[in-house]
Amino acid sequence: MLGAIQPILIMGLIWMVESKSPTRITLLSAIAGVVGMAILLLSPQTVFEPIGIGAALLGAICMATGTWLARRWQLGMSVLALTGWQLLLGGLLLAPVAWLADDPLPALSMSQSLGYVYLSVVGAMLGYVLWFKGIARLSSVAVSSLGLLSPLTAVIVGWVVLSQAITGVAFVGLIMVLVSVLVVQWAASRPV
């Protein structure tokens, strides 16, 4: 849920570093997205863990900064090469940590191996290629607002496929997030 603040963080970076203030409609829409996500996902049973909140905030800050920098620095390499290098370097950075902190993996069955290949190719490689193509073509704020669709999609799939209930209040949050993303996309596509 705290990842929903990424568009606001990017607007702050752009304002502080590039001296470009966000339009009122973009800022208000991004704030509405955060409020809508809170309405959609929070419940009276929600437990706030300080370490989890800190990790989520740090993750949102890192992702927002990375999205903004990827747009700002626009390296002269293909999106596929950039994606490959990012995944390789990220994997090399995490491998020693995983080796030291995790138990060894058990032998994987054929279906588990195929699932791992699917997640690696579709979930990681294709996802990152599309993400970086989006960063190259859209504003950083517009790209980061699309991240709000991930939990929204999970809620909708749970509702449609698993018959999970969406209460009236949660439905209002879902609509707020969807409208927020659409308005941010519309505002970002308008000429300045």
Secondary structure, 3 states (H helix, E strand, C coil): CHHHHHHHHHHHHHHHHHCCCCCHHHHHHHHHHHHHHHHHHCCCCCCCCHHHHHHHHHHHHHHHHHHHHHHHHCCCCCHHHHHHHHHHHHHHHHHHHHHHHCCCCCCCCHHHHHHHHHHHHHHHHHHHHHHHHHHHHCCHHHHHHHHHHHHHHHHHHHHHHCCCCCCHHHHHHHHHHHHHHHHHHHHHHCCC
